[in-house]
Amino acid sequence: MPQNALKEYKGSSRQKGFVDHWNEVLSTQFSGKSITPDDPSNFSALIKSLQGETGTIIAEAWSTAAEIRHEQHHVTQQDAREFILHYQVSGSCLNQQAGREAILQPGEFTFCDTARPYSVEFKDPARVLVLRLEQTRLQQQFGSLDDLVAVPVSSKNAGAQLFSSFIETFWGRATHGAWHAVDHALEDAMISLLLLAYRPVIATQYSDRSLCALRWKEAARFVEENLTDHKLSLAAVADHLRMSTRYVQSLFAQHGETLTSYIQSRRLELGARLLLNPEYIGQGVMGVCLDSGFTDLSYFTRQFKARFGETPARYRLSRLS
């Protein structure tokens, strides 16, 4: 048999200790995983795999209903981060990772990231092609793959149809001995077709990010224009921009804060500027407090000290003396 020819692994509930055996097979072929069959008394599975010149693996995995998990202890035990493609051949499966879900039907596919936990669930018997492509080549073409994890590519996508035709034809011939390894030319062709399939997905994500950035700027501009208005609130921002309060909150969450924390931060920065403004030198801290959008002097003083390490009065004195 030629080196790197097709290898086959079988698992069945008829085998003693079959779950441990199959977990070992999964961890050998892919990154560490644990399987939980829906019906341990009637489980069967099959993997056929073909290796490439640079550690690439393309494998066909068939299984009765089960859940496969890549957990945190698997993450810590692996040598390197890898992005693995799951291509649905038959049946359906649910891929979950990074707070996202991808329900795959035949001809659809998605990426999984081995640096983070994920799960794949089959409710019925299903067949999947798993592609572990050469990571340097993959990332040179795609750049960051983080935003593509658990994002499904539809079988209606023209690029996906080309990739589907290529990978299924290739695999069908490989299982009949036409290919004994995945060489660089084959791998480059697969990655090029994948990039073509993902192009509309990436374009949509870019458009969504651009739209979110624009809307965040609109929300931030409204906050700046109304910073000293004591009635400024989440509801006021949402009403002015004709957005839901939940959407406004999500815009600020993408920047790692809430609208409330953003408003308070901007008001404290305004207060710090007013304390040193020559026009406010004759005014007490209470005047600065009110003109910064705060209504409670004690609260303003506490928050100012927490932010700048000094009370408003000490802040002013240390810089104007």
C-alpha positions as CSV (number, residue, x, y, z in Angstrom):
1,M,0.0,0.0,0.0
2,P,1.5,3.4,-0.9
3,Q,2.6,5.7,1.9
4,N,-0.1,8.0,3.3
5,A,-2.9,5.9,1.6
6,L,-6.4,5.9,2.9
7,K,-6.7,4.7,6.5
8,E,-9.9,3.4,8.0
9,Y,-11.1,3.2,11.6
10,K,-14.3,1.6,12.9
11,G,-16.1,1.9,16.2
12,S,-19.1,0.1,17.5
13,S,-21.0,-0.5,20.8
14,R,-20.2,-4.2,20.2
15,Q,-16.6,-3.5,21.1
16,K,-15.6,-3.5,24.8
17,G,-14.7,0.0,25.9
18,F,-15.8,1.4,22.6
19,V,-16.2,5.0,23.8
20,D,-12.6,5.3,25.1
21,H,-11.4,3.6,21.9
22,W,-13.3,6.1,19.7
23,N,-12.2,9.1,21.8
24,E,-8.6,7.9,21.2
25,V,-9.3,7.6,17.4
26,L,-10.8,11.1,17.3
27,S,-7.9,12.6,19.2
28,T,-5.4,10.9,16.9
29,Q,-7.0,12.0,13.7
30,F,-8.1,15.5,14.9
31,S,-7.5,17.7,18.0
32,G,-8.7,16.1,21.3
33,K,-12.4,15.3,21.5
34,S,-14.9,13.4,23.6
35,I,-18.0,11.6,22.2
36,T,-21.3,10.9,23.9
37,P,-23.5,8.6,21.9
38,D,-27.3,9.2,22.1
39,D,-27.8,5.4,22.4
40,P,-24.7,3.8,23.8
41,S,-26.2,0.3,23.2
42,N,-26.5,0.9,19.5
43,F,-23.6,3.1,18.4
44,S,-21.4,2.8,15.3
45,A,-19.0,5.0,13.6
46,L,-16.5,5.1,10.8
47,I,-13.6,7.3,9.8
48,K,-11.6,7.2,6.6
49,S,-8.7,9.5,6.4
50,L,-6.1,10.7,3.9
51,Q,-3.0,12.6,5.0
52,G,-1.1,15.3,3.1
53,E,2.5,16.3,2.7
54,T,2.4,19.0,5.4
55,G,0.2,17.3,8.1
56,T,-3.0,18.0,6.1
57,I,-5.7,15.5,6.9
58,I,-9.0,15.0,4.9
59,A,-11.3,12.6,6.6
60,E,-14.8,11.2,6.1
61,A,-16.5,10.7,9.4
62,W,-19.8,8.8,9.7
63,S,-21.6,8.3,13.0
64,T,-25.0,7.4,14.5
65,A,-26.6,10.1,16.7
66,A,-24.0,11.5,19.1
67,E,-22.5,14.7,20.5
68,I,-18.7,15.4,20.0
69,R,-17.1,17.9,22.3
70,H,-13.8,19.7,22.2
71,E,-13.4,20.9,25.8
72,Q,-11.1,23.2,27.7
73,H,-8.8,20.3,28.8
74,H,-8.4,19.4,25.1
75,V,-7.5,23.0,24.3
76,T,-4.8,23.1,26.9
77,Q,-3.3,19.7,25.8
78,Q,-2.9,20.6,22.1
79,D,0.4,21.7,20.6
80,A,-0.9,24.4,18.2
81,R,-4.0,26.3,17.2
82,E,-5.8,25.0,14.1
83,F,-8.9,26.0,12.1
84,I,-10.7,22.9,10.9
85,L,-13.4,22.8,8.3
86,H,-16.6,20.7,8.7
87,Y,-18.3,19.9,5.4
88,Q,-21.7,18.2,5.6
89,V,-22.2,15.3,3.2
90,S,-25.4,13.8,4.5
91,G,-27.7,14.3,7.4
92,S,-27.4,17.4,9.5
93,C,-25.4,18.6,12.5
94,L,-25.3,21.5,14.9
95,N,-21.9,23.2,15.4
96,Q,-21.6,25.5,18.4
97,Q,-18.7,27.8,19.3
98,A,-17.9,31.3,20.4
99,G,-21.6,31.9,21.2
100,R,-22.7,31.1,17.7
101,E,-24.5,28.2,16.2
102,A,-24.2,26.7,12.7
103,I,-26.8,24.1,11.6
104,L,-25.3,22.4,8.6
105,Q,-27.3,20.7,5.8
106,P,-25.7,18.7,3.0
107,G,-23.3,20.9,0.9
108,E,-22.8,23.4,3.7
109,F,-19.7,23.9,5.8
110,T,-18.1,26.0,8.6
111,F,-14.8,26.4,10.5
112,C,-14.1,25.3,14.0
113,D,-11.2,26.8,16.1
114,T,-9.3,24.3,18.2
115,A,-8.0,27.1,20.5
116,R,-11.6,27.3,22.0
117,P,-14.1,24.8,23.1
118,Y,-16.8,23.7,20.7
119,S,-19.3,21.0,20.1
120,V,-20.8,19.1,17.1
121,E,-24.1,17.3,17.6
122,F,-25.8,14.8,15.3
123,K,-29.4,14.0,16.1
124,D,-29.5,11.3,13.4
125,P,-26.9,9.4,11.4
126,A,-24.7,11.8,9.5
127,R,-21.7,12.0,7.3
128,V,-19.1,14.8,7.4
129,L,-15.9,15.6,5.6
130,V,-13.3,17.1,8.0
131,L,-10.5,19.1,6.5
132,R,-7.4,20.0,8.5
133,L,-5.6,22.1,5.9
134,E,-2.1,23.5,6.2
135,Q,-2.6,26.5,8.6
136,T,0.0,28.9,7.2
137,R,-1.4,28.6,3.7
138,L,-5.0,28.9,5.0
139,Q,-4.3,32.1,7.0
140,Q,-2.2,33.6,4.3
141,Q,-5.3,33.5,2.0
142,F,-8.0,34.3,4.6
143,G,-6.1,36.5,7.1
144,S,-8.0,36.2,10.4
145,L,-10.5,33.3,10.6
146,D,-11.9,34.2,14.0
147,D,-15.1,35.8,12.6
148,L,-15.8,32.7,10.4
149,V,-16.0,30.2,13.3
150,A,-19.5,28.6,13.5
151,V,-20.7,30.8,10.6
152,P,-22.3,28.5,8.0
153,V,-21.7,28.8,4.2
154,S,-25.0,28.1,2.4
155,S,-25.2,25.5,-0.3
156,K,-27.0,28.1,-2.4
157,N,-23.8,30.1,-2.5
158,A,-22.3,29.7,-6.1
159,G,-18.8,29.5,-4.7
160,A,-19.9,26.9,-2.2
161,Q,-21.3,24.8,-5.0
162,L,-18.0,24.9,-6.8
163,F,-16.2,23.8,-3.6
164,S,-18.8,21.1,-3.0
165,S,-18.4,19.7,-6.5
166,F,-14.6,19.7,-6.2
167,I,-14.3,18.2,-2.7
168,E,-16.9,15.5,-3.2
169,T,-15.5,14.5,-6.6
170,F,-12.0,14.4,-5.1
171,W,-13.0,12.4,-2.1
172,G,-15.0,9.9,-4.2
173,R,-12.0,9.2,-6.3
174,A,-9.6,9.1,-3.3
175,T,-11.7,6.4,-1.7
176,H,-11.3,4.3,-4.9
177,G,-7.5,4.7,-4.9
178,A,-7.1,7.5,-7.4
179,W,-5.3,9.7,-4.8
180,H,-2.9,8.5,-2.1
181,A,-2.0,11.9,-0.5
182,V,-3.0,15.5,-0.6
183,D,-0.2,17.4,-2.3
184,H,0.4,21.2,-2.4
185,A,-1.4,21.7,-5.7
186,L,-4.6,20.0,-4.4
187,E,-4.4,21.9,-1.2
188,D,-4.0,25.2,-2.9
189,A,-7.0,24.4,-5.1
190,M,-9.1,23.6,-2.1
191,I,-8.1,26.8,-0.3
192,S,-8.7,28.9,-3.4
193,L,-12.2,27.5,-3.8
194,L,-12.9,28.0,-0.1
195,L,-11.9,31.6,-0.3
196,L,-14.3,32.0,-3.3
197,A,-17.1,30.4,-1.3
198,Y,-16.4,32.6,1.8
199,R,-16.1,35.9,-0.2
200,P,-19.8,36.9,0.1
201,V,-19.8,35.9,3.8
202,I,-16.7,38.1,4.5
203,A,-18.2,40.9,2.5
204,T,-21.5,40.8,4.5
205,Q,-19.5,40.8,7.8
206,Y,-17.4,43.7,6.6
207,S,-20.6,45.6,5.6
208,D,-22.2,44.8,9.0
209,R,-19.1,46.0,10.9
210,S,-19.0,49.2,8.8
211,L,-22.7,49.8,9.5
212,C,-22.3,49.2,13.2
213,A,-19.3,51.6,13.3
214,L,-21.3,54.3,11.6
215,R,-24.2,53.9,13.9
216,W,-22.0,53.9,17.0
217,K,-20.5,57.2,15.7
218,E,-24.0,58.6,15.4
219,A,-24.9,57.5,18.9
220,A,-21.6,58.9,20.3
221,R,-22.2,62.2,18.5
222,F,-25.7,62.5,20.0
223,V,-24.2,61.8,23.5
224,E,-21.6,64.5,23.0
225,E,-24.2,67.1,21.8
226,N,-26.4,66.3,24.9
227,L,-23.7,65.5,27.5
228,T,-24.9,68.1,30.0
229,D,-28.6,67.3,29.6
230,H,-29.6,65.6,32.8
231,K,-32.3,63.7,30.9
232,L,-29.8,62.0,28.6
233,S,-30.5,58.3,28.8
234,L,-30.5,55.0,26.9
235,A,-34.1,55.6,25.9
236,A,-33.3,59.2,24.7
237,V,-30.5,57.9,22.5
238,A,-32.6,55.1,21.1
239,D,-35.5,57.4,20.3
240,H,-33.4,60.0,18.6
241,L,-31.6,57.5,16.4
242,R,-34.8,55.4,15.8
243,M,-33.1,52.3,17.1
244,S,-34.2,49.8,19.8
245,T,-32.6,50.2,23.2
246,R,-31.2,46.7,22.9
247,Y,-29.5,47.6,19.6
248,V,-27.9,50.7,21.1
249,Q,-26.6,48.7,24.1
250,S,-25.1,46.2,21.6
251,L,-23.3,49.0,19.8
252,F,-21.5,50.1,23.0
253,A,-20.9,46.5,24.1
254,Q,-18.8,46.0,21.0
255,H,-16.6,48.7,22.4
256,G,-16.4,47.0,25.8
257,E,-18.7,49.2,27.7
258,T,-22.3,50.2,28.4
259,L,-23.9,53.5,27.3
260,T,-24.2,54.5,30.9
261,S,-20.4,54.0,31.5
262,Y,-19.6,55.8,28.3
263,I,-21.8,58.8,29.3
264,Q,-20.3,58.9,32.8
265,S,-16.7,58.7,31.4
266,R,-17.3,61.6,29.0
267,R,-18.9,63.7,31.7
268,L,-16.0,63.1,34.1
269,E,-13.6,64.1,31.3
270,L,-15.7,67.3,30.7
271,G,-15.6,68.0,34.4
272,A,-11.8,67.7,34.5
273,R,-11.6,70.2,31.7
274,L,-14.0,72.7,33.3
275,L,-12.1,72.6,36.6
276,L,-9.1,74.1,34.7
277,N,-11.1,76.4,32.4
278,P,-10.3,80.0,33.2
279,E,-14.0,80.8,32.9
280,Y,-14.7,78.5,35.8
281,I,-12.0,79.5,38.1
282,G,-14.4,81.6,40.2
283,Q,-16.9,78.9,40.4
284,G,-17.1,76.2,43.0
285,V,-17.0,72.5,42.4
286,M,-20.8,72.4,42.5
287,G,-21.1,74.6,39.4
288,V,-18.6,72.3,37.5
289,C,-20.6,69.3,38.7
290,L,-23.9,70.6,37.3
291,D,-22.3,71.9,34.0
292,S,-20.8,68.4,33.5
293,G,-24.2,66.8,33.5
294,F,-24.2,65.5,37.1
295,T,-26.8,66.4,39.6
296,D,-25.3,65.0,42.8
297,L,-22.1,66.6,44.1
298,S,-21.2,63.7,46.4
299,Y,-21.6,61.2,43.6
300,F,-19.6,63.4,41.2
301,T,-16.8,63.7,43.8
302,R,-16.6,59.9,44.4
303,Q,-16.6,59.1,40.7
304,F,-14.1,61.8,39.9
305,K,-11.7,60.5,42.6
306,A,-12.1,56.9,41.3
307,R,-11.3,58.0,37.8
308,F,-8.5,60.6,38.4
309,G,-7.2,59.6,41.8
310,E,-8.0,63.0,43.4
311,T,-11.1,64.9,44.5
312,P,-12.2,67.6,42.1
313,A,-10.9,70.3,44.5
314,R,-7.5,68.7,44.9
315,Y,-7.3,68.1,41.1
316,R,-7.9,71.8,40.5
317,L,-5.5,73.0,43.2
318,S,-2.6,70.7,42.2
319,R,-2.7,71.9,38.6
320,L,-3.4,75.7,39.1
321,S,-1.2,76.4,42.0
